[in-house]
Amino acid sequence: MLRKTLHLALAAAVLTGCATAPKPLNDGELAVPADYKGWPKFLSGVQRPDAKQVREIYMNPVAAGATAAGGFANGSLLVMENYAATEGADGKLVKGNLLRVFVMGKNAGWGQGAAPALRNGNWVYASYLADGTKGPENLDTCRACHLPLAGKDFVHRYDEHFAQKK
């Protein structure tokens, strides 16, 4: 009986528009999704010799539905793992220890607490150390780095990802 009552209450909330939208977030408020390693890869084994890093980038199912022409829908999440790397015998970087996990999320009204000159649409950013504690980075640095990519929905390697999808 309780189960039926809960289902009816949920149905009534949806039908009357009482379902709540996601709370607007600002930088640093987005958590690392517990299940992200089961998501599709945005890109894998990204070599960054300049930073001596290898990066693994995941996207949630909402982001996986994006198109080059339409960009990423609200609800999109990208998670980037940055690994320390050493040069292998073949000259390619070999992934070592996890250094950081960055999360980038998009939803209506997100990121409005950022300085107007640094707003990246509705994207917000968060940084975590390998042990799960918040990273020390000033997240305005993320915004400044992504800002020139307005025509690519503020996402690095946008073209590379969509070329790979074809």
VEXSEVEX-815759 format. One line per field, with one value per atom (N, C-alpha, C, O): residue number from 1; residue in one letter; chain; atom name; x, y, z. Coordinates in steps of 0.02 Angstrom, whole numbers, plus 50000, padded with zeros to 5 digits. Atoms other than C-alpha are relative to their C-alpha. Layout:
% residues N
n <- NUM|...
res <- A|...
chain <- A|...
atom <- CA|...
px <- X|...
py <- Y|...
pz <- Z|...
***
This chain:
% residues 166
n <- 1|1|1|1|2|2|2|2|3|3|3|3|4|4|4|4|5|5|5|5|6|6|6|6|7|7|7|7|8|8|8|8|9|9|9|9|10|10|10|10|11|11|11|11|12|12|12|12|13|13|13|13|14|14|14|14|15|15|15|15|16|16|16|16|17|17|17|17|18|18|18|18|19|19|19|19|20|20|20|20|21|21|21|21|22|22|22|22|23|23|23|23|24|24|24|24|25|25|25|25|26|26|26|26|27|27|27|27|28|28|28|28|29|29|29|29|30|30|30|30|31|31|31|31|32|32|32|32|33|33|33|33|34|34|34|34|35|35|35|35|36|36|36|36|37|37|37|37|38|38|38|38|39|39|39|39|40|40|40|40|41|41|41|41|42|42|42|42|43|43|43|43|44|44|44|44|45|45|45|45|46|46|46|46|47|47|47|47|48|48|48|48|49|49|49|49|50|50|50|50|51|51|51|51|52|52|52|52|53|53|53|53|54|54|54|54|55|55|55|55|56|56|56|56|57|57|57|57|58|58|58|58|59|59|59|59|60|60|60|60|61|61|61|61|62|62|62|62|63|63|63|63|64|64|64|64|65|65|65|65|66|66|66|66|67|67|67|67|68|68|68|68|69|69|69|69|70|70|70|70|71|71|71|71|72|72|72|72|73|73|73|73|74|74|74|74|75|75|75|75|76|76|76|76|77|77|77|77|78|78|78|78|79|79|79|79|80|80|80|80|81|81|81|81|82|82|82|82|83|83|83|83|84|84|84|84|85|85|85|85|86|86|86|86|87|87|87|87|88|88|88|88|89|89|89|89|90|90|90|90|91|91|91|91|92|92|92|92|93|93|93|93|94|94|94|94|95|95|95|95|96|96|96|96|97|97|97|97|98|98|98|98|99|99|99|99|100|100|100|100|101|101|101|101|102|102|102|102|103|103|103|103|104|104|104|104|105|105|105|105|106|106|106|106|107|107|107|107|108|108|108|108|109|109|109|109|110|110|110|110|111|111|111|111|112|112|112|112|113|113|113|113|114|114|114|114|115|115|115|115|116|116|116|116|117|117|117|117|118|118|118|118|119|119|119|119|120|120|120|120|121|121|121|121|122|122|122|122|123|123|123|123|124|124|124|124|125|125|125|125|126|126|126|126|127|127|127|127|128|128|128|128|129|129|129|129|130|130|130|130|131|131|131|131|132|132|132|132|133|133|133|133|134|134|134|134|135|135|135|135|136|136|136|136|137|137|137|137|138|138|138|138|139|139|139|139|140|140|140|140|141|141|141|141|142|142|142|142|143|143|143|143|144|144|144|144|145|145|145|145|146|146|146|146|147|147|147|147|148|148|148|148|149|149|149|149|150|150|150|150|151|151|151|151|152|152|152|152|153|153|153|153|154|154|154|154|155|155|155|155|156|156|156|156|157|157|157|157|158|158|158|158|159|159|159|159|160|160|160|160|161|161|161|161|162|162|162|162|163|163|163|163|164|164|164|164|165|165|165|165|166|166|166|166
res <- M|M|M|M|L|L|L|L|R|R|R|R|K|K|K|K|T|T|T|T|L|L|L|L|H|H|H|H|L|L|L|L|A|A|A|A|L|L|L|L|A|A|A|A|A|A|A|A|A|A|A|A|V|V|V|V|L|L|L|L|T|T|T|T|G|G|G|G|C|C|C|C|A|A|A|A|T|T|T|T|A|A|A|A|P|P|P|P|K|K|K|K|P|P|P|P|L|L|L|L|N|N|N|N|D|D|D|D|G|G|G|G|E|E|E|E|L|L|L|L|A|A|A|A|V|V|V|V|P|P|P|P|A|A|A|A|D|D|D|D|Y|Y|Y|Y|K|K|K|K|G|G|G|G|W|W|W|W|P|P|P|P|K|K|K|K|F|F|F|F|L|L|L|L|S|S|S|S|G|G|G|G|V|V|V|V|Q|Q|Q|Q|R|R|R|R|P|P|P|P|D|D|D|D|A|A|A|A|K|K|K|K|Q|Q|Q|Q|V|V|V|V|R|R|R|R|E|E|E|E|I|I|I|I|Y|Y|Y|Y|M|M|M|M|N|N|N|N|P|P|P|P|V|V|V|V|A|A|A|A|A|A|A|A|G|G|G|G|A|A|A|A|T|T|T|T|A|A|A|A|A|A|A|A|G|G|G|G|G|G|G|G|F|F|F|F|A|A|A|A|N|N|N|N|G|G|G|G|S|S|S|S|L|L|L|L|L|L|L|L|V|V|V|V|M|M|M|M|E|E|E|E|N|N|N|N|Y|Y|Y|Y|A|A|A|A|A|A|A|A|T|T|T|T|E|E|E|E|G|G|G|G|A|A|A|A|D|D|D|D|G|G|G|G|K|K|K|K|L|L|L|L|V|V|V|V|K|K|K|K|G|G|G|G|N|N|N|N|L|L|L|L|L|L|L|L|R|R|R|R|V|V|V|V|F|F|F|F|V|V|V|V|M|M|M|M|G|G|G|G|K|K|K|K|N|N|N|N|A|A|A|A|G|G|G|G|W|W|W|W|G|G|G|G|Q|Q|Q|Q|G|G|G|G|A|A|A|A|A|A|A|A|P|P|P|P|A|A|A|A|L|L|L|L|R|R|R|R|N|N|N|N|G|G|G|G|N|N|N|N|W|W|W|W|V|V|V|V|Y|Y|Y|Y|A|A|A|A|S|S|S|S|Y|Y|Y|Y|L|L|L|L|A|A|A|A|D|D|D|D|G|G|G|G|T|T|T|T|K|K|K|K|G|G|G|G|P|P|P|P|E|E|E|E|N|N|N|N|L|L|L|L|D|D|D|D|T|T|T|T|C|C|C|C|R|R|R|R|A|A|A|A|C|C|C|C|H|H|H|H|L|L|L|L|P|P|P|P|L|L|L|L|A|A|A|A|G|G|G|G|K|K|K|K|D|D|D|D|F|F|F|F|V|V|V|V|H|H|H|H|R|R|R|R|Y|Y|Y|Y|D|D|D|D|E|E|E|E|H|H|H|H|F|F|F|F|A|A|A|A|Q|Q|Q|Q|K|K|K|K|K|K|K|K
chain <- A|A|A|A|A|A|A|A|A|A|A|A|A|A|A|A|A|A|A|A|A|A|A|A|A|A|A|A|A|A|A|A|A|A|A|A|A|A|A|A|A|A|A|A|A|A|A|A|A|A|A|A|A|A|A|A|A|A|A|A|A|A|A|A|A|A|A|A|A|A|A|A|A|A|A|A|A|A|A|A|A|A|A|A|A|A|A|A|A|A|A|A|A|A|A|A|A|A|A|A|A|A|A|A|A|A|A|A|A|A|A|A|A|A|A|A|A|A|A|A|A|A|A|A|A|A|A|A|A|A|A|A|A|A|A|A|A|A|A|A|A|A|A|A|A|A|A|A|A|A|A|A|A|A|A|A|A|A|A|A|A|A|A|A|A|A|A|A|A|A|A|A|A|A|A|A|A|A|A|A|A|A|A|A|A|A|A|A|A|A|A|A|A|A|A|A|A|A|A|A|A|A|A|A|A|A|A|A|A|A|A|A|A|A|A|A|A|A|A|A|A|A|A|A|A|A|A|A|A|A|A|A|A|A|A|A|A|A|A|A|A|A|A|A|A|A|A|A|A|A|A|A|A|A|A|A|A|A|A|A|A|A|A|A|A|A|A|A|A|A|A|A|A|A|A|A|A|A|A|A|A|A|A|A|A|A|A|A|A|A|A|A|A|A|A|A|A|A|A|A|A|A|A|A|A|A|A|A|A|A|A|A|A|A|A|A|A|A|A|A|A|A|A|A|A|A|A|A|A|A|A|A|A|A|A|A|A|A|A|A|A|A|A|A|A|A|A|A|A|A|A|A|A|A|A|A|A|A|A|A|A|A|A|A|A|A|A|A|A|A|A|A|A|A|A|A|A|A|A|A|A|A|A|A|A|A|A|A|A|A|A|A|A|A|A|A|A|A|A|A|A|A|A|A|A|A|A|A|A|A|A|A|A|A|A|A|A|A|A|A|A|A|A|A|A|A|A|A|A|A|A|A|A|A|A|A|A|A|A|A|A|A|A|A|A|A|A|A|A|A|A|A|A|A|A|A|A|A|A|A|A|A|A|A|A|A|A|A|A|A|A|A|A|A|A|A|A|A|A|A|A|A|A|A|A|A|A|A|A|A|A|A|A|A|A|A|A|A|A|A|A|A|A|A|A|A|A|A|A|A|A|A|A|A|A|A|A|A|A|A|A|A|A|A|A|A|A|A|A|A|A|A|A|A|A|A|A|A|A|A|A|A|A|A|A|A|A|A|A|A|A|A|A|A|A|A|A|A|A|A|A|A|A|A|A|A|A|A|A|A|A|A|A|A|A|A|A|A|A|A|A|A|A|A|A|A|A|A|A|A|A|A|A|A|A|A|A|A|A|A|A|A|A|A|A|A|A|A|A|A|A|A|A|A|A|A|A|A|A|A|A|A|A|A|A|A|A|A|A|A|A|A|A|A|A|A|A|A|A|A|A|A|A|A|A|A|A|A|A|A|A|A|A|A|A|A|A|A|A|A|A|A|A|A
atom <- N|CA|C|O|N|CA|C|O|N|CA|C|O|N|CA|C|O|N|CA|C|O|N|CA|C|O|N|CA|C|O|N|CA|C|O|N|CA|C|O|N|CA|C|O|N|CA|C|O|N|CA|C|O|N|CA|C|O|N|CA|C|O|N|CA|C|O|N|CA|C|O|N|CA|C|O|N|CA|C|O|N|CA|C|O|N|CA|C|O|N|CA|C|O|N|CA|C|O|N|CA|C|O|N|CA|C|O|N|CA|C|O|N|CA|C|O|N|CA|C|O|N|CA|C|O|N|CA|C|O|N|CA|C|O|N|CA|C|O|N|CA|C|O|N|CA|C|O|N|CA|C|O|N|CA|C|O|N|CA|C|O|N|CA|C|O|N|CA|C|O|N|CA|C|O|N|CA|C|O|N|CA|C|O|N|CA|C|O|N|CA|C|O|N|CA|C|O|N|CA|C|O|N|CA|C|O|N|CA|C|O|N|CA|C|O|N|CA|C|O|N|CA|C|O|N|CA|C|O|N|CA|C|O|N|CA|C|O|N|CA|C|O|N|CA|C|O|N|CA|C|O|N|CA|C|O|N|CA|C|O|N|CA|C|O|N|CA|C|O|N|CA|C|O|N|CA|C|O|N|CA|C|O|N|CA|C|O|N|CA|C|O|N|CA|C|O|N|CA|C|O|N|CA|C|O|N|CA|C|O|N|CA|C|O|N|CA|C|O|N|CA|C|O|N|CA|C|O|N|CA|C|O|N|CA|C|O|N|CA|C|O|N|CA|C|O|N|CA|C|O|N|CA|C|O|N|CA|C|O|N|CA|C|O|N|CA|C|O|N|CA|C|O|N|CA|C|O|N|CA|C|O|N|CA|C|O|N|CA|C|O|N|CA|C|O|N|CA|C|O|N|CA|C|O|N|CA|C|O|N|CA|C|O|N|CA|C|O|N|CA|C|O|N|CA|C|O|N|CA|C|O|N|CA|C|O|N|CA|C|O|N|CA|C|O|N|CA|C|O|N|CA|C|O|N|CA|C|O|N|CA|C|O|N|CA|C|O|N|CA|C|O|N|CA|C|O|N|CA|C|O|N|CA|C|O|N|CA|C|O|N|CA|C|O|N|CA|C|O|N|CA|C|O|N|CA|C|O|N|CA|C|O|N|CA|C|O|N|CA|C|O|N|CA|C|O|N|CA|C|O|N|CA|C|O|N|CA|C|O|N|CA|C|O|N|CA|C|O|N|CA|C|O|N|CA|C|O|N|CA|C|O|N|CA|C|O|N|CA|C|O|N|CA|C|O|N|CA|C|O|N|CA|C|O|N|CA|C|O|N|CA|C|O|N|CA|C|O|N|CA|C|O|N|CA|C|O|N|CA|C|O|N|CA|C|O|N|CA|C|O|N|CA|C|O|N|CA|C|O|N|CA|C|O|N|CA|C|O|N|CA|C|O|N|CA|C|O|N|CA|C|O|N|CA|C|O|N|CA|C|O|N|CA|C|O|N|CA|C|O|N|CA|C|O|N|CA|C|O|N|CA|C|O|N|CA|C|O|N|CA|C|O|N|CA|C|O|N|CA|C|O|N|CA|C|O|N|CA|C|O|N|CA|C|O|N|CA|C|O|N|CA|C|O|N|CA|C|O|N|CA|C|O|N|CA|C|O|N|CA|C|O|N|CA|C|O
px <- 50041|50000|50044|50031|49956|50141|50034|50041|49968|50228|49954|49975|50048|50070|49989|49983|50009|50048|50059|50049|49941|50227|50000|50017|50004|50205|49949|49961|50052|50044|50022|50008|49975|50126|50051|50051|49950|50272|49966|49983|50036|50154|49964|49966|50035|50052|50049|50034|49950|50209|50023|50031|49978|50266|49945|49959|50055|50094|49985|49963|50016|50072|50061|50057|49941|50248|50037|50077|49967|50306|50070|50106|49933|50462|50050|50041|49953|50610|50057|50080|49943|50747|50063|50062|49938|50928|50019|50010|49978|50996|50057|50103|49944|51105|50065|50067|49936|51287|50051|50043|49942|51446|50062|50060|49937|51626|50015|50005|49981|51686|49944|49957|50057|51511|49980|49936|50017|51505|50043|50105|49964|51552|50024|49998|49978|51646|49946|49933|50051|51510|50031|50083|49973|51538|50006|50050|50003|51498|50035|50025|49975|51596|50045|50048|49955|51720|49961|49990|50043|51573|49971|49935|50026|51532|50042|50098|49960|51587|50059|50058|49941|51757|49987|49963|49999|51762|50062|50059|49936|51945|50041|50033|49960|52069|50074|50094|49927|52257|50026|50073|49978|52275|50070|50082|49930|52461|50011|49995|49983|52516|50073|50088|49928|52707|50020|50066|49984|52709|49989|50024|50017|52633|50024|50016|49980|52708|49942|49946|50061|52532|49967|49976|50046|52416|49931|49922|50067|52231|49948|49951|50058|52075|49939|49930|50058|51913|49937|49929|50063|51742|49942|49948|50060|51569|49939|49935|50060|51401|49956|49969|50043|51263|49968|49957|50028|51187|50051|50035|49947|51353|50015|50032|49986|51375|49952|49966|50049|51220|50013|49974|49986|51300|50019|50042|49979|51330|50045|50040|49955|51462|49959|49979|50041|51324|49961|49950|50043|51220|50034|50005|49965|51349|49972|49938|50018|51318|49936|49929|50064|51144|50010|50059|50002|51104|49999|49965|49994|51145|50064|50079|49936|51311|50052|50058|49944|51458|50060|50054|49937|51639|50046|50050|49953|51767|50068|50074|49933|51953|50047|50055|49948|52083|50067|50082|49932|52260|50049|50050|49950|52399|50070|50084|49929|52584|50024|49998|49976|52681|50075|50106|49930|52854|50005|49959|49992|52922|50020|50067|49985|52921|50054|50076|49947|53051|49980|50024|50023|52943|49988|49965|50010|52936|49931|49920|50067|52754|50001|50041|50006|52703|49966|49919|50028|52666|49966|49996|50041|52529|50028|50044|49978|52585|49944|49888|50048|52497|49949|49965|50052|52333|50019|50037|49984|52364|49937|49931|50060|52194|49942|49950|50062|52015|49963|49948|50038|51926|49931|49923|50069|51738|49975|49986|50029|51651|49927|49913|50071|51460|49962|49979|50041|51327|49927|49900|50072|51150|49975|50013|50030|51031|50014|50003|49987|51083|50064|50079|49938|51248|50053|50054|49943|51403|49986|50029|50018|51312|50038|50038|49960|51423|50069|50106|49936|51574|49998|49945|49995|51635|49972|49988|50031|51536|50051|50035|49950|51696|50028|50059|49974|51738|49945|49960|50054|51568|50009|50023|49994|51575|49932|49922|50067|51393|49973|49977|50027|51313|50045|50021|49953|51470|50028|50038|49964|51546|50056|50056|49940|51711|50015|49997|49978|51779|50065|50077|49936|51949|50008|49990|49989|51994|50068|50091|49937|52158|49985|49927|50008|52187|49966|49932|50030|52131|49927|49895|50070|51961|49988|49931|50009|51992|49999|50027|50003|51957|50070|50114|49936|52101|50009|49960|49985|52188|49993|50001|50001|52166|49948|49893|50048|52084|49962|49991|50039|51943|49988|49964|50002|51946|50052|50045|49950|52100|49968|49983|50037|51987|49958|49957|50044|51865|50039|50018|49959|52001|50027|50030|49974|52072|49945|49959|50056|51900|49966|49931|50035|51839|50008|49959|49993|51914|49963|49959|50033|51816|49924|49888|50072|51643|49967|49911|50028|51613|50001|49973|49997|51648|49972|49995|50034|51536|50049|50037|49950|51689|50035|50061|49971|51756|50063|50061|49938|51937|49993|49957|49998|51967|49931|49918|50067|51788|50004|49971|49995|51837|50028|50004|49969|51946|49949|49946|50050|51804|49948|49933|50052|51674|50027|49991|49970|51794|50007|49997|49992|51824|49932|49929|50067|51635|49973|49930|50026|51608|50013|49995
py <- 49941|50000|50063|50110|49942|50121|50010|50067|49995|50081|50032|50075|49972|50120|50074|50114|49929|50284|50042|50097|49963|50336|50008|50062|49996|50295|50052|50090|49952|50396|50071|50117|49934|50543|50025|50083|49982|50541|50017|50067|49987|50531|50067|50105|49936|50677|50058|50109|49947|50781|50014|50072|49992|50750|50032|50078|49974|50784|50073|50110|49931|50947|50046|50105|49959|51008|50015|50062|49988|50995|49970|49981|50029|50898|50058|50104|49944|51009|49992|49936|49999|51058|49993|50006|50005|51026|50068|50120|49939|51153|50031|49997|49967|51283|49992|50003|50010|51246|50051|50081|49959|51348|49957|49899|50037|51296|49971|50004|50033|51173|49963|49927|50033|51110|49935|49900|50061|50966|49943|49948|50058|50798|49954|49957|50052|50658|49946|49917|50053|50537|49932|49914|50064|50368|49949|49906|50051|50271|50020|49986|49974|50371|49952|49955|50047|50231|49951|49919|50042|50136|50037|50008|49959|50279|49990|49964|50001|50289|50047|50095|49956|50365|50056|50045|49943|50538|49994|49996|50015|50508|49959|49966|50043|50382|50007|50014|49999|50387|50064|50061|49937|50571|50016|50023|49987|50607|50075|50114|49930|50773|50005|50013|49997|50775|50065|50066|49936|50960|50000|50035|50004|50917|49934|49922|50067|50741|49963|49938|50031|50671|49960|49973|50037|50544|50012|50010|49984|50584|49951|49930|50041|50476|50044|50072|49956|50569|49960|49929|50036|50496|50049|50108|49958|50562|49960|49900|50036|50520|49987|50015|50016|50449|50061|50061|49939|50623|50030|50047|49971|50689|49955|49980|50047|50532|50010|49991|49987|50585|50065|50082|49936|50750|49992|49939|49998|50798|50061|50109|49943|50914|50062|50117|49942|51027|50027|50088|49979|51031|50012|50043|49993|51025|49953|49905|50042|50951|50026|50086|49983|50949|50013|49991|49993|51005|49931|49886|50066|50861|49965|49911|50030|50825|50006|50058|50000|50777|49969|49919|50027|50750|49993|50038|50012|50675|49985|49941|50010|50688|49979|50014|50024|50585|50021|50008|49981|50657|49954|49951|50046|50530|50027|50053|49986|50564|49951|49895|50045|50489|50005|50057|50003|50437|49980|49949|50018|50415|49927|49905|50070|50236|49993|50042|50014|50154|50022|50040|49980|50195|50075|50098|49927|50380|50022|50081|49983|50372|50002|49969|49996|50418|49939|49911|50058|50278|50026|50062|49976|50309|49974|49915|50017|50312|50010|49986|49989|50367|50054|50103|49950|50462|50063|50058|49936|50647|50038|50060|49959|50733|49970|49931|50015|50707|50067|50100|49938|50854|49981|49932|50012|50861|50065|50120|49944|50974|49982|49930|50015|50982|50058|50116|49948|51076|49991|49935|50000|51121|50071|50118|49933|51267|50038|50012|49957|51409|49986|50021|50015|51330|50051|50078|49957|51436|50075|50115|49929|51601|50039|50101|49966|51639|50020|50056|49982|51655|50072|50099|49932|51826|49999|49953|50000|51874|49991|49957|50006|51886|49929|49912|50069|51704|49947|49887|50050|51621|49958|49983|50048|51466|49968|49909|50026|51448|49978|50016|50027|51339|49945|49900|50049|51238|50021|50080|49990|51220|49950|49899|50040|51144|49982|50020|50021|51048|49961|49930|50034|50977|49960|49984|50043|50833|49968|49952|50036|50756|49925|49904|50073|50569|49969|49918|50028|50540|50022|50004|49979|50622|50067|50092|49934|50786|50053|50041|49947|50949|50024|50031|49975|51010|50074|50110|49931|51175|50050|50110|49956|51245|50055|50046|49946|51412|49981|49980|50025|51355|50052|50036|49949|51521|49983|50004|50022|51445|49953|49957|50046|51308|50042|50031|49957|51441|50038|50040|49961|51546|49956|49978|50046|51394|49977|49968|50022|51340|50057|50045|49941|51517|50008|50023|49990|51527|49948|49955|50054|51370|50008|49958|49987|51452|49967|49941|50030|51389|49924|49892|50073|51211|49981|49933|50012|51218|49998|49963|49993|51261|49935|49927|50066|51082|49990|49994|50017|51043|49933|49889|50061|50910|49982|49923|50007|50934|49968|49918|50025|50907|49929|49887|50067|50757|49948|49894|50046|50675|49985|49926|50011|50700|49969|49933|50033|50648|49925|49884|50070|50486|49965|49904|50029|50459|49978|49935|50014|50453|49929|49909
pz <- 50000|50000|50000|49963|49997|50045|49932|49910|50065|49880|49949|49910|50047|49781|50015|49968|49981|49877|49976|49951|50022|49839|49924|49898|50074|49653|49979|49932|50018|49647|50016|49978|49982|49736|49949|49930|50050|49613|49934|49902|50062|49464|50004|49955|49993|49531|49997|49966|50002|49556|49929|49909|50069|49378|49958|49920|50040|49304|50016|49972|49981|49400|49995|50011|50009|49363|50064|50067|49936|49542|50003|50052|50000|49494|49998|49958|49996|49536|49951|49938|50045|49416|50042|50103|49962|49465|50030|49998|49966|49589|49959|49938|50036|49501|50040|50101|49968|49538|49975|49922|50019|49535|50003|50024|50001|49515|50069|50120|49938|49646|50034|50083|49968|49689|49968|49993|50036|49566|50027|50027|49973|49642|49944|49888|50047|49554|50001|50053|50001|49496|50015|49986|49978|49578|49944|49946|50053|49419|49935|49884|50064|49290|49962|49901|50036|49250|49956|49912|50042|49174|49941|49900|50055|49055|49937|49940|50061|48874|50006|50044|50001|48840|49950|49894|50045|48766|49957|49895|50032|48724|50050|50111|49956|48792|49984|49926|50009|48820|49968|49929|50029|48776|50025|50085|49985|48769|50009|49964|49987|48847|50021|50080|49985|48834|50035|50076|49970|48882|50076|50112|49929|49052|50031|50091|49978|49063|50032|50088|49976|49081|49944|49885|50043|49005|50030|50091|49976|49015|49973|49915|50018|49013|50011|50065|49994|48979|49987|49934|50002|49012|49990|50007|50008|48967|50021|50008|49979|49041|49939|49885|50058|48929|49967|49907|50030|48904|49952|49895|50042|48837|49940|49886|50055|48730|49942|49886|50053|48633|49962|49918|50032|48580|49927|49905|50070|48399|49991|50029|50014|48326|49985|50005|50018|48259|50060|50065|49946|48418|50067|50111|49936|48556|50053|50037|49944|48727|50033|50046|49968|48806|50074|50104|49928|48981|50031|50006|49968|49098|49981|50007|50021|49012|50055|50087|49954|49123|49965|49931|50024|49074|50060|50102|49946|49192|49969|49927|50027|49155|50057|50107|49954|49248|49972|49913|50020|49240|50037|50098|49973|49265|49987|49933|50011|49290|49947|49942|50053|49145|49992|50005|50017|49096|49926|49899|50070|48921|49994|50026|50012|48860|49947|49917|50049|48747|49930|49890|50066|48595|49993|49941|50001|48641|50022|50034|49975|48695|50076|50108|49928|48870|50029|50000|49965|48992|50063|50103|49944|49120|50066|50072|49932|49302|50050|50040|49946|49461|49982|49947|50008|49460|50040|50098|49968|49499|50021|50078|49990|49483|49961|49914|50036|49430|49993|50043|50014|49348|49976|49939|50021|49323|49968|49994|50037|49198|49987|49957|50009|49199|49973|49984|50033|49103|50019|50014|49989|49154|50001|50012|50002|49143|50065|50119|49943|49258|50038|50086|49965|49310|49981|49926|50011|49327|50002|49984|49999|49353|50053|50052|49950|49502|49975|50009|50030|49387|49976|49960|50028|49333|49929|49891|50067|49177|49943|49894|50053|49073|49994|49944|50000|49118|49993|49998|50005|49095|49938|49884|50054|48988|49987|50000|50009|48942|50068|50117|49937|49077|50029|50063|49975|49117|50068|50081|49937|49291|50005|49970|49995|49344|50073|50119|49933|49494|49992|49941|50000|49538|50065|50119|49942|49654|49994|49939|49998|49707|49996|50001|50006|49688|50060|50054|49939|49868|50010|50059|49997|49832|50032|50031|49970|49923|49944|49890|50050|49831|49982|50025|50024|49724|50018|50028|49980|49764|49943|49953|50059|49587|50006|50033|50009|49558|49937|49883|50056|49444|49946|49892|50052|49352|49946|49889|50049|49268|49949|49890|50045|49196|49953|49892|50040|49137|49947|49889|50047|49056|49943|49886|50049|48966|49951|49892|50041|48900|49963|49913|50027|48859|49924|49890|50073|48682|49959|49898|50036|48636|49997|49993|50001|48635|49940|49946|50060|48457|50001|49956|49992|48516|50068|50099|49936|48670|50058|50107|49947|48776|50018|50073|49987|48760|49958|49896|50034|48718|49964|49986|50041|48585|49972|49957|50028|48523|49930|49917|50069|48340|49999|49962|49997|48383|50021|49992|49976|48478|49945|49932|50049|48342|49936|49901|50057|48204|50014|49969|49979|48300|50001|49989|49997|48317|49932|49929|50067|48128|49979|49924
***
